């Protein structure tokens, strides 16, 4: 479970960071025809807490992994 939690946290952190700092989210939503969601999702009030949550999850997974050694 440790590796799954860590890999989920890292993947989510990378995805959220890419969506925050690049136009990746707008490209993905345009590809699937969901451009009406850009006003809701392409907002710092949504993306930055999501990034913070995934970073906290990654930190917790690393802390838990070191604690079990």
mmJSON file of the N, C-alpha and C atoms, coordinates in Angstrom:
{"data_MODEL":{"atom_site":{
"group_PDB":["ATOM","ATOM","ATOM","ATOM","ATOM","ATOM","ATOM","ATOM","ATOM","ATOM","ATOM","ATOM","ATOM","ATOM","ATOM","ATOM","ATOM","ATOM","ATOM","ATOM","ATOM","ATOM","ATOM","ATOM","ATOM","ATOM","ATOM","ATOM","ATOM","ATOM","ATOM","ATOM","ATOM","ATOM","ATOM","ATOM","ATOM","ATOM","ATOM","ATOM","ATOM","ATOM","ATOM","ATOM","ATOM","ATOM","ATOM","ATOM","ATOM","ATOM","ATOM","ATOM","ATOM","ATOM","ATOM","ATOM","ATOM","ATOM","ATOM","ATOM","ATOM","ATOM","ATOM","ATOM","ATOM","ATOM","ATOM","ATOM","ATOM","ATOM","ATOM","ATOM","ATOM","ATOM","ATOM","ATOM","ATOM","ATOM","ATOM","ATOM","ATOM","ATOM","ATOM","ATOM","ATOM","ATOM","ATOM","ATOM","ATOM","ATOM","ATOM","ATOM","ATOM","ATOM","ATOM","ATOM","ATOM","ATOM","ATOM","ATOM","ATOM","ATOM","ATOM","ATOM","ATOM","ATOM","ATOM","ATOM","ATOM","ATOM","ATOM","ATOM","ATOM","ATOM","ATOM","ATOM","ATOM","ATOM","ATOM","ATOM","ATOM","ATOM","ATOM","ATOM","ATOM","ATOM","ATOM","ATOM","ATOM","ATOM","ATOM","ATOM","ATOM","ATOM","ATOM","ATOM","ATOM","ATOM","ATOM","ATOM","ATOM","ATOM","ATOM","ATOM","ATOM","ATOM","ATOM","ATOM","ATOM","ATOM","ATOM","ATOM","ATOM","ATOM","ATOM","ATOM","ATOM","ATOM","ATOM","ATOM","ATOM","ATOM","ATOM","ATOM","ATOM","ATOM","ATOM","ATOM","ATOM","ATOM","ATOM","ATOM","ATOM","ATOM","ATOM","ATOM","ATOM","ATOM","ATOM","ATOM","ATOM","ATOM","ATOM","ATOM","ATOM","ATOM","ATOM","ATOM","ATOM","ATOM","ATOM","ATOM","ATOM","ATOM","ATOM","ATOM","ATOM","ATOM","ATOM","ATOM","ATOM","ATOM","ATOM","ATOM","ATOM","ATOM","ATOM"],
"id":[1,2,3,4,5,6,7,8,9,10,11,12,13,14,15,16,17,18,19,20,21,22,23,24,25,26,27,28,29,30,31,32,33,34,35,36,37,38,39,40,41,42,43,44,45,46,47,48,49,50,51,52,53,54,55,56,57,58,59,60,61,62,63,64,65,66,67,68,69,70,71,72,73,74,75,76,77,78,79,80,81,82,83,84,85,86,87,88,89,90,91,92,93,94,95,96,97,98,99,100,101,102,103,104,105,106,107,108,109,110,111,112,113,114,115,116,117,118,119,120,121,122,123,124,125,126,127,128,129,130,131,132,133,134,135,136,137,138,139,140,141,142,143,144,145,146,147,148,149,150,151,152,153,154,155,156,157,158,159,160,161,162,163,164,165,166,167,168,169,170,171,172,173,174,175,176,177,178,179,180,181,182,183,184,185,186,187,188,189,190,191,192,193,194,195,196,197,198,199,200,201,202,203,204,205,206,207],
"type_symbol":["N","C","C","N","C","C","N","C","C","N","C","C","N","C","C","N","C","C","N","C","C","N","C","C","N","C","C","N","C","C","N","C","C","N","C","C","N","C","C","N","C","C","N","C","C","N","C","C","N","C","C","N","C","C","N","C","C","N","C","C","N","C","C","N","C","C","N","C","C","N","C","C","N","C","C","N","C","C","N","C","C","N","C","C","N","C","C","N","C","C","N","C","C","N","C","C","N","C","C","N","C","C","N","C","C","N","C","C","N","C","C","N","C","C","N","C","C","N","C","C","N","C","C","N","C","C","N","C","C","N","C","C","N","C","C","N","C","C","N","C","C","N","C","C","N","C","C","N","C","C","N","C","C","N","C","C","N","C","C","N","C","C","N","C","C","N","C","C","N","C","C","N","C","C","N","C","C","N","C","C","N","C","C","N","C","C","N","C","C","N","C","C","N","C","C","N","C","C","N","C","C","N","C","C","N","C","C"],
"label_atom_id":["N","CA","C","N","CA","C","N","CA","C","N","CA","C","N","CA","C","N","CA","C","N","CA","C","N","CA","C","N","CA","C","N","CA","C","N","CA","C","N","CA","C","N","CA","C","N","CA","C","N","CA","C","N","CA","C","N","CA","C","N","CA","C","N","CA","C","N","CA","C","N","CA","C","N","CA","C","N","CA","C","N","CA","C","N","CA","C","N","CA","C","N","CA","C","N","CA","C","N","CA","C","N","CA","C","N","CA","C","N","CA","C","N","CA","C","N","CA","C","N","CA","C","N","CA","C","N","CA","C","N","CA","C","N","CA","C","N","CA","C","N","CA","C","N","CA","C","N","CA","C","N","CA","C","N","CA","C","N","CA","C","N","CA","C","N","CA","C","N","CA","C","N","CA","C","N","CA","C","N","CA","C","N","CA","C","N","CA","C","N","CA","C","N","CA","C","N","CA","C","N","CA","C","N","CA","C","N","CA","C","N","CA","C","N","CA","C","N","CA","C","N","CA","C","N","CA","C","N","CA","C","N","CA","C","N","CA","C","N","CA","C"],
"label_alt_id":[null,null,null,null,null,null,null,null,null,null,null,null,null,null,null,null,null,null,null,null,null,null,null,null,null,null,null,null,null,null,null,null,null,null,null,null,null,null,null,null,null,null,null,null,null,null,null,null,null,null,null,null,null,null,null,null,null,null,null,null,null,null,null,null,null,null,null,null,null,null,null,null,null,null,null,null,null,null,null,null,null,null,null,null,null,null,null,null,null,null,null,null,null,null,null,null,null,null,null,null,null,null,null,null,null,null,null,null,null,null,null,null,null,null,null,null,null,null,null,null,null,null,null,null,null,null,null,null,null,null,null,null,null,null,null,null,null,null,null,null,null,null,null,null,null,null,null,null,null,null,null,null,null,null,null,null,null,null,null,null,null,null,null,null,null,null,null,null,null,null,null,null,null,null,null,null,null,null,null,null,null,null,null,null,null,null,null,null,null,null,null,null,null,null,null,null,null,null,null,null,null,null,null,null,null,null,null],
"label_comp_id":["UNK","UNK","UNK","UNK","UNK","UNK","UNK","UNK","UNK","UNK","UNK","UNK","UNK","UNK","UNK","UNK","UNK","UNK","UNK","UNK","UNK","UNK","UNK","UNK","UNK","UNK","UNK","UNK","UNK","UNK","UNK","UNK","UNK","UNK","UNK","UNK","UNK","UNK","UNK","UNK","UNK","UNK","UNK","UNK","UNK","UNK","UNK","UNK","UNK","UNK","UNK","UNK","UNK","UNK","UNK","UNK","UNK","UNK","UNK","UNK","UNK","UNK","UNK","UNK","UNK","UNK","UNK","UNK","UNK","UNK","UNK","UNK","UNK","UNK","UNK","UNK","UNK","UNK","UNK","UNK","UNK","UNK","UNK","UNK","UNK","UNK","UNK","UNK","UNK","UNK","UNK","UNK","UNK","UNK","UNK","UNK","UNK","UNK","UNK","UNK","UNK","UNK","UNK","UNK","UNK","UNK","UNK","UNK","UNK","UNK","UNK","UNK","UNK","UNK","UNK","UNK","UNK","UNK","UNK","UNK","UNK","UNK","UNK","UNK","UNK","UNK","UNK","UNK","UNK","UNK","UNK","UNK","UNK","UNK","UNK","UNK","UNK","UNK","UNK","UNK","UNK","UNK","UNK","UNK","UNK","UNK","UNK","UNK","UNK","UNK","UNK","UNK","UNK","UNK","UNK","UNK","UNK","UNK","UNK","UNK","UNK","UNK","UNK","UNK","UNK","UNK","UNK","UNK","UNK","UNK","UNK","UNK","UNK","UNK","UNK","UNK","UNK","UNK","UNK","UNK","UNK","UNK","UNK","UNK","UNK","UNK","UNK","UNK","UNK","UNK","UNK","UNK","UNK","UNK","UNK","UNK","UNK","UNK","UNK","UNK","UNK","UNK","UNK","UNK","UNK","UNK","UNK"],
"label_asym_id":["A","A","A","A","A","A","A","A","A","A","A","A","A","A","A","A","A","A","A","A","A","A","A","A","A","A","A","A","A","A","A","A","A","A","A","A","A","A","A","A","A","A","A","A","A","A","A","A","A","A","A","A","A","A","A","A","A","A","A","A","A","A","A","A","A","A","A","A","A","A","A","A","A","A","A","A","A","A","A","A","A","A","A","A","A","A","A","A","A","A","A","A","A","A","A","A","A","A","A","A","A","A","A","A","A","A","A","A","A","A","A","A","A","A","A","A","A","A","A","A","A","A","A","A","A","A","A","A","A","A","A","A","A","A","A","A","A","A","A","A","A","A","A","A","A","A","A","A","A","A","A","A","A","A","A","A","A","A","A","A","A","A","A","A","A","A","A","A","A","A","A","A","A","A","A","A","A","A","A","A","A","A","A","A","A","A","A","A","A","A","A","A","A","A","A","A","A","A","A","A","A","A","A","A","A","A","A"],
"label_entity_id":["1","1","1","1","1","1","1","1","1","1","1","1","1","1","1","1","1","1","1","1","1","1","1","1","1","1","1","1","1","1","1","1","1","1","1","1","1","1","1","1","1","1","1","1","1","1","1","1","1","1","1","1","1","1","1","1","1","1","1","1","1","1","1","1","1","1","1","1","1","1","1","1","1","1","1","1","1","1","1","1","1","1","1","1","1","1","1","1","1","1","1","1","1","1","1","1","1","1","1","1","1","1","1","1","1","1","1","1","1","1","1","1","1","1","1","1","1","1","1","1","1","1","1","1","1","1","1","1","1","1","1","1","1","1","1","1","1","1","1","1","1","1","1","1","1","1","1","1","1","1","1","1","1","1","1","1","1","1","1","1","1","1","1","1","1","1","1","1","1","1","1","1","1","1","1","1","1","1","1","1","1","1","1","1","1","1","1","1","1","1","1","1","1","1","1","1","1","1","1","1","1","1","1","1","1","1","1"],
"label_seq_id":[1,1,1,2,2,2,3,3,3,4,4,4,5,5,5,6,6,6,7,7,7,8,8,8,9,9,9,10,10,10,11,11,11,12,12,12,13,13,13,14,14,14,15,15,15,16,16,16,17,17,17,18,18,18,19,19,19,20,20,20,21,21,21,22,22,22,23,23,23,24,24,24,25,25,25,26,26,26,27,27,27,28,28,28,29,29,29,30,30,30,31,31,31,32,32,32,33,33,33,34,34,34,35,35,35,36,36,36,37,37,37,38,38,38,39,39,39,40,40,40,41,41,41,42,42,42,43,43,43,44,44,44,45,45,45,46,46,46,47,47,47,48,48,48,49,49,49,50,50,50,51,51,51,52,52,52,53,53,53,54,54,54,55,55,55,56,56,56,57,57,57,58,58,58,59,59,59,60,60,60,61,61,61,62,62,62,63,63,63,64,64,64,65,65,65,66,66,66,67,67,67,68,68,68,69,69,69],
"pdbx_PDB_ins_code":[null,null,null,null,null,null,null,null,null,null,null,null,null,null,null,null,null,null,null,null,null,null,null,null,null,null,null,null,null,null,null,null,null,null,null,null,null,null,null,null,null,null,null,null,null,null,null,null,null,null,null,null,null,null,null,null,null,null,null,null,null,null,null,null,null,null,null,null,null,null,null,null,null,null,null,null,null,null,null,null,null,null,null,null,null,null,null,null,null,null,null,null,null,null,null,null,null,null,null,null,null,null,null,null,null,null,null,null,null,null,null,null,null,null,null,null,null,null,null,null,null,null,null,null,null,null,null,null,null,null,null,null,null,null,null,null,null,null,null,null,null,null,null,null,null,null,null,null,null,null,null,null,null,null,null,null,null,null,null,null,null,null,null,null,null,null,null,null,null,null,null,null,null,null,null,null,null,null,null,null,null,null,null,null,null,null,null,null,null,null,null,null,null,null,null,null,null,null,null,null,null,null,null,null,null,null,null],
"Cartn_x":[0.818,0.0,0.86,2.027,2.899,3.256,3.633,4.051,2.887,1.695,0.524,0.187,0.255,-0.051,0.964,2.219,3.269,3.158,2.923,2.82,1.566,0.457,-0.751,-0.512,0.162,0.464,1.388,2.414,3.343,2.683,1.907,1.229,0.228,-0.51,-1.459,-0.768,0.36,1.116,1.654,2.205,2.734,1.613,0.489,-0.636,-1.182,-1.355,-1.888,-0.914,0.377,1.367,1.373,1.275,1.225,-0.027,-1.134,-2.373,-2.326,-1.619,-1.515,-0.628,0.487,1.513,1.626,0.851,0.848,-0.596,-0.835,-2.212,-2.66,-2.119,-2.446,-3.925,-4.502,-5.907,-6.82,-6.514,-7.359,-7.225,-6.066,-5.874,-6.647,-6.575,-7.276,-8.79,-9.302,-10.739,-11.232,-10.431,-10.813,-10.829,-9.909,-9.859,-11.135,-11.647,-12.846,-14.137,-14.041,-15.226,-15.876,-15.1,-15.627,-15.146,-15.096,-14.577,-15.443,-16.692,-17.539,-17.075,-16.289,-15.771,-14.522,-13.975,-12.762,-12.97,-14.119,-14.368,-14.368,-14.817,-14.912,-13.57,-12.95,-11.758,-10.453,-10.386,-9.134,-9.111,-9.054,-9.155,-8.183,-7.486,-6.528,-7.209,-8.472,-9.196,-9.461,-9.346,-9.544,-8.2,-7.33,-6.082,-5.05,-4.908,-3.894,-4.225,-5.469,-5.766,-5.595,-5.887,-5.685,-4.195,-3.365,-1.916,-1.432,-1.917,-1.515,-1.931,-3.118,-3.579,-2.722,-2.362,-1.513,-0.096,0.406,1.729,1.706,0.634,0.491,0.39,-0.356,-0.47,0.889,1.671,3.009,3.91,3.86,4.652,4.265,2.975,2.503,2.995,2.955,3.414,4.907,5.682,7.127,7.387,6.664,6.83,6.474,5.388,4.961,5.964,6.537,7.517,8.771,9.221,10.407,10.125,8.905,8.54,8.532,8.166,8.078,9.418,10.445,11.768,12.4],
"Cartn_y":[-1.194,0.0,1.255,1.179,2.348,2.843,1.923,2.323,2.875,2.331,2.834,4.245,4.474,5.789,6.82,6.451,7.352,7.635,6.617,6.839,7.641,7.417,8.211,9.675,9.907,11.274,11.984,11.283,11.89,12.17,11.225,11.427,12.577,12.639,13.733,15.072,15.1,16.343,16.84,15.93,16.312,16.799,16.085,16.489,17.843,18.053,19.329,20.471,20.209,21.247,21.598,20.6,20.872,21.651,21.337,22.064,23.492,23.705,25.054,25.961,25.435,26.287,26.185,25.353,25.241,25.18,25.342,25.248,23.808,22.859,21.447,21.16,21.753,21.51,21.987,23.139,23.631,22.754,22.213,21.308,20.011,19.462,18.212,18.401,19.485,19.711,20.005,20.702,20.974,19.691,18.805,17.532,16.716,16.742,15.971,16.764,17.991,18.795,19.344,19.549,20.028,21.447,22.293,23.647,24.485,24.117,24.876,24.723,23.695,23.494,24.323,25.006,25.784,26.896,27.548,28.623,28.12,26.899,26.339,25.753,24.946,24.201,24.968,25.835,26.549,27.791,27.551,28.581,28.229,29.22,28.946,28.472,28.806,28.371,26.864,26.238,24.796,24.085,24.593,23.882,23.948,25.08,25.181,24.331,24.289,23.354,21.889,21.589,20.223,19.879,20.816,20.611,20.452,21.291,21.199,19.857,19.404,18.118,16.961,16.955,15.879,15.96,17.165,17.29,16.8,17.081,16.578,15.059,14.507,13.053,12.416,13.037,12.529,12.598,13.71,13.834,12.808,12.557,11.545,10.153,9.848,8.532,8.362,9.403,9.331,9.194,9.974,9.899,8.506,7.957,6.631,5.548,5.718,4.755,4.78,5.979,6.082,5.593,5.782,5.356,3.832,3.135,1.678,0.986,1.7,1.078,0.796],
"Cartn_z":[0.0,0.0,0.0,0.61,0.675,-0.707,-1.577,-2.91,-3.71,-3.524,-4.239,-3.782,-2.472,-1.931,-2.41,-2.391,-2.842,-4.332,-5.133,-6.572,-6.916,-6.203,-6.43,-6.065,-4.959,-4.536,-5.501,-5.963,-6.918,-8.259,-8.753,-10.039,-9.949,-8.871,-8.69,-8.548,-7.851,-7.695,-9.028,-9.806,-11.118,-12.03,-12.048,-12.888,-12.468,-11.169,-10.686,-10.959,-10.805,-11.092,-12.575,-13.427,-14.864,-15.24,-14.604,-14.897,-14.36,-13.251,-12.684,-13.531,-13.989,-14.582,-16.098,-16.718,-18.176,-18.658,-19.933,-20.444,-20.692,-19.952,-20.152,-19.915,-18.887,-18.577,-19.699,-20.258,-21.354,-22.596,-22.845,-23.983,-23.772,-22.566,-22.271,-22.371,-21.776,-21.814,-23.23,-24.02,-25.407,-26.219,-25.947,-26.658,-26.441,-25.23,-24.913,-25.096,-25.589,-25.839,-24.585,-23.57,-22.291,-21.984,-22.991,-22.791,-21.861,-21.665,-20.74,-19.289,-19.006,-17.649,-17.356,-18.369,-18.159,-17.138,-17.155,-16.191,-14.76,-14.568,-13.221,-12.767,-13.62,-13.208,-13.37,-14.374,-14.614,-13.737,-12.453,-11.454,-10.333,-9.834,-8.764,-7.486,-7.318,-6.126,-6.155,-7.313,-7.439,-7.564,-8.421,-8.72,-7.601,-6.959,-5.903,-4.674,-4.195,-3.099,-3.507,-4.771,-5.253,-5.247,-5.673,-5.643,-4.21,-3.305,-1.904,-1.29,-1.618,-1.1,-1.568,-2.844,-3.355,-2.784,-2.55,-1.928,-0.485,0.226,1.597,1.593,0.65,0.532,0.238,-0.626,-0.933,0.294,1.008,2.229,3.278,3.412,4.362,3.965,2.676,2.216,2.479,2.262,2.521,4.017,4.835,6.282,6.799,6.284,6.713,6.297,5.121,4.633,5.492,5.883,6.735,8.145,8.636,9.973,10.109,9.048,9.092,8.923,8.64,8.496,9.806],
"occupancy":[1.0,1.0,1.0,1.0,1.0,1.0,1.0,1.0,1.0,1.0,1.0,1.0,1.0,1.0,1.0,1.0,1.0,1.0,1.0,1.0,1.0,1.0,1.0,1.0,1.0,1.0,1.0,1.0,1.0,1.0,1.0,1.0,1.0,1.0,1.0,1.0,1.0,1.0,1.0,1.0,1.0,1.0,1.0,1.0,1.0,1.0,1.0,1.0,1.0,1.0,1.0,1.0,1.0,1.0,1.0,1.0,1.0,1.0,1.0,1.0,1.0,1.0,1.0,1.0,1.0,1.0,1.0,1.0,1.0,1.0,1.0,1.0,1.0,1.0,1.0,1.0,1.0,1.0,1.0,1.0,1.0,1.0,1.0,1.0,1.0,1.0,1.0,1.0,1.0,1.0,1.0,1.0,1.0,1.0,1.0,1.0,1.0,1.0,1.0,1.0,1.0,1.0,1.0,1.0,1.0,1.0,1.0,1.0,1.0,1.0,1.0,1.0,1.0,1.0,1.0,1.0,1.0,1.0,1.0,1.0,1.0,1.0,1.0,1.0,1.0,1.0,1.0,1.0,1.0,1.0,1.0,1.0,1.0,1.0,1.0,1.0,1.0,1.0,1.0,1.0,1.0,1.0,1.0,1.0,1.0,1.0,1.0,1.0,1.0,1.0,1.0,1.0,1.0,1.0,1.0,1.0,1.0,1.0,1.0,1.0,1.0,1.0,1.0,1.0,1.0,1.0,1.0,1.0,1.0,1.0,1.0,1.0,1.0,1.0,1.0,1.0,1.0,1.0,1.0,1.0,1.0,1.0,1.0,1.0,1.0,1.0,1.0,1.0,1.0,1.0,1.0,1.0,1.0,1.0,1.0,1.0,1.0,1.0,1.0,1.0,1.0,1.0,1.0,1.0,1.0,1.0,1.0],
"B_iso_or_equiv":[0.0,0.0,0.0,0.0,0.0,0.0,0.0,0.0,0.0,0.0,0.0,0.0,0.0,0.0,0.0,0.0,0.0,0.0,0.0,0.0,0.0,0.0,0.0,0.0,0.0,0.0,0.0,0.0,0.0,0.0,0.0,0.0,0.0,0.0,0.0,0.0,0.0,0.0,0.0,0.0,0.0,0.0,0.0,0.0,0.0,0.0,0.0,0.0,0.0,0.0,0.0,0.0,0.0,0.0,0.0,0.0,0.0,0.0,0.0,0.0,0.0,0.0,0.0,0.0,0.0,0.0,0.0,0.0,0.0,0.0,0.0,0.0,0.0,0.0,0.0,0.0,0.0,0.0,0.0,0.0,0.0,0.0,0.0,0.0,0.0,0.0,0.0,0.0,0.0,0.0,0.0,0.0,0.0,0.0,0.0,0.0,0.0,0.0,0.0,0.0,0.0,0.0,0.0,0.0,0.0,0.0,0.0,0.0,0.0,0.0,0.0,0.0,0.0,0.0,0.0,0.0,0.0,0.0,0.0,0.0,0.0,0.0,0.0,0.0,0.0,0.0,0.0,0.0,0.0,0.0,0.0,0.0,0.0,0.0,0.0,0.0,0.0,0.0,0.0,0.0,0.0,0.0,0.0,0.0,0.0,0.0,0.0,0.0,0.0,0.0,0.0,0.0,0.0,0.0,0.0,0.0,0.0,0.0,0.0,0.0,0.0,0.0,0.0,0.0,0.0,0.0,0.0,0.0,0.0,0.0,0.0,0.0,0.0,0.0,0.0,0.0,0.0,0.0,0.0,0.0,0.0,0.0,0.0,0.0,0.0,0.0,0.0,0.0,0.0,0.0,0.0,0.0,0.0,0.0,0.0,0.0,0.0,0.0,0.0,0.0,0.0,0.0,0.0,0.0,0.0,0.0,0.0],
"pdbx_formal_charge":[null,null,null,null,null,null,null,null,null,null,null,null,null,null,null,null,null,null,null,null,null,null,null,null,null,null,null,null,null,null,null,null,null,null,null,null,null,null,null,null,null,null,null,null,null,null,null,null,null,null,null,null,null,null,null,null,null,null,null,null,null,null,null,null,null,null,null,null,null,null,null,null,null,null,null,null,null,null,null,null,null,null,null,null,null,null,null,null,null,null,null,null,null,null,null,null,null,null,null,null,null,null,null,null,null,null,null,null,null,null,null,null,null,null,null,null,null,null,null,null,null,null,null,null,null,null,null,null,null,null,null,null,null,null,null,null,null,null,null,null,null,null,null,null,null,null,null,null,null,null,null,null,null,null,null,null,null,null,null,null,null,null,null,null,null,null,null,null,null,null,null,null,null,null,null,null,null,null,null,null,null,null,null,null,null,null,null,null,null,null,null,null,null,null,null,null,null,null,null,null,null,null,null,null,null,null,null],
"auth_seq_id":[1,1,1,2,2,2,3,3,3,4,4,4,5,5,5,6,6,6,7,7,7,8,8,8,9,9,9,10,10,10,11,11,11,12,12,12,13,13,13,14,14,14,15,15,15,16,16,16,17,17,17,18,18,18,19,19,19,20,20,20,21,21,21,22,22,22,23,23,23,24,24,24,25,25,25,26,26,26,27,27,27,28,28,28,29,29,29,30,30,30,31,31,31,32,32,32,33,33,33,34,34,34,35,35,35,36,36,36,37,37,37,38,38,38,39,39,39,40,40,40,41,41,41,42,42,42,43,43,43,44,44,44,45,45,45,46,46,46,47,47,47,48,48,48,49,49,49,50,50,50,51,51,51,52,52,52,53,53,53,54,54,54,55,55,55,56,56,56,57,57,57,58,58,58,59,59,59,60,60,60,61,61,61,62,62,62,63,63,63,64,64,64,65,65,65,66,66,66,67,67,67,68,68,68,69,69,69],
"auth_comp_id":["UNK","UNK","UNK","UNK","UNK","UNK","UNK","UNK","UNK","UNK","UNK","UNK","UNK","UNK","UNK","UNK","UNK","UNK","UNK","UNK","UNK","UNK","UNK","UNK","UNK","UNK","UNK","UNK","UNK","UNK","UNK","UNK","UNK","UNK","UNK","UNK","UNK","UNK","UNK","UNK","UNK","UNK","UNK","UNK","UNK","UNK","UNK","UNK","UNK","UNK","UNK","UNK","UNK","UNK","UNK","UNK","UNK","UNK","UNK","UNK","UNK","UNK","UNK","UNK","UNK","UNK","UNK","UNK","UNK","UNK","UNK","UNK","UNK","UNK","UNK","UNK","UNK","UNK","UNK","UNK","UNK","UNK","UNK","UNK","UNK","UNK","UNK","UNK","UNK","UNK","UNK","UNK","UNK","UNK","UNK","UNK","UNK","UNK","UNK","UNK","UNK","UNK","UNK","UNK","UNK","UNK","UNK","UNK","UNK","UNK","UNK","UNK","UNK","UNK","UNK","UNK","UNK","UNK","UNK","UNK","UNK","UNK","UNK","UNK","UNK","UNK","UNK","UNK","UNK","UNK","UNK","UNK","UNK","UNK","UNK","UNK","UNK","UNK","UNK","UNK","UNK","UNK","UNK","UNK","UNK","UNK","UNK","UNK","UNK","UNK","UNK","UNK","UNK","UNK","UNK","UNK","UNK","UNK","UNK","UNK","UNK","UNK","UNK","UNK","UNK","UNK","UNK","UNK","UNK","UNK","UNK","UNK","UNK","UNK","UNK","UNK","UNK","UNK","UNK","UNK","UNK","UNK","UNK","UNK","UNK","UNK","UNK","UNK","UNK","UNK","UNK","UNK","UNK","UNK","UNK","UNK","UNK","UNK","UNK","UNK","UNK","UNK","UNK","UNK","UNK","UNK","UNK"],
"auth_asym_id":["A","A","A","A","A","A","A","A","A","A","A","A","A","A","A","A","A","A","A","A","A","A","A","A","A","A","A","A","A","A","A","A","A","A","A","A","A","A","A","A","A","A","A","A","A","A","A","A","A","A","A","A","A","A","A","A","A","A","A","A","A","A","A","A","A","A","A","A","A","A","A","A","A","A","A","A","A","A","A","A","A","A","A","A","A","A","A","A","A","A","A","A","A","A","A","A","A","A","A","A","A","A","A","A","A","A","A","A","A","A","A","A","A","A","A","A","A","A","A","A","A","A","A","A","A","A","A","A","A","A","A","A","A","A","A","A","A","A","A","A","A","A","A","A","A","A","A","A","A","A","A","A","A","A","A","A","A","A","A","A","A","A","A","A","A","A","A","A","A","A","A","A","A","A","A","A","A","A","A","A","A","A","A","A","A","A","A","A","A","A","A","A","A","A","A","A","A","A","A","A","A","A","A","A","A","A","A"],
"auth_atom_id":["N","CA","C","N","CA","C","N","CA","C","N","CA","C","N","CA","C","N","CA","C","N","CA","C","N","CA","C","N","CA","C","N","CA","C","N","CA","C","N","CA","C","N","CA","C","N","CA","C","N","CA","C","N","CA","C","N","CA","C","N","CA","C","N","CA","C","N","CA","C","N","CA","C","N","CA","C","N","CA","C","N","CA","C","N","CA","C","N","CA","C","N","CA","C","N","CA","C","N","CA","C","N","CA","C","N","CA","C","N","CA","C","N","CA","C","N","CA","C","N","CA","C","N","CA","C","N","CA","C","N","CA","C","N","CA","C","N","CA","C","N","CA","C","N","CA","C","N","CA","C","N","CA","C","N","CA","C","N","CA","C","N","CA","C","N","CA","C","N","CA","C","N","CA","C","N","CA","C","N","CA","C","N","CA","C","N","CA","C","N","CA","C","N","CA","C","N","CA","C","N","CA","C","N","CA","C","N","CA","C","N","CA","C","N","CA","C","N","CA","C","N","CA","C","N","CA","C","N","CA","C","N","CA","C","N","CA","C","N","CA","C"],
"pdbx_PDB_model_num":[1,1,1,1,1,1,1,1,1,1,1,1,1,1,1,1,1,1,1,1,1,1,1,1,1,1,1,1,1,1,1,1,1,1,1,1,1,1,1,1,1,1,1,1,1,1,1,1,1,1,1,1,1,1,1,1,1,1,1,1,1,1,1,1,1,1,1,1,1,1,1,1,1,1,1,1,1,1,1,1,1,1,1,1,1,1,1,1,1,1,1,1,1,1,1,1,1,1,1,1,1,1,1,1,1,1,1,1,1,1,1,1,1,1,1,1,1,1,1,1,1,1,1,1,1,1,1,1,1,1,1,1,1,1,1,1,1,1,1,1,1,1,1,1,1,1,1,1,1,1,1,1,1,1,1,1,1,1,1,1,1,1,1,1,1,1,1,1,1,1,1,1,1,1,1,1,1,1,1,1,1,1,1,1,1,1,1,1,1,1,1,1,1,1,1,1,1,1,1,1,1,1,1,1,1,1,1]
}}}
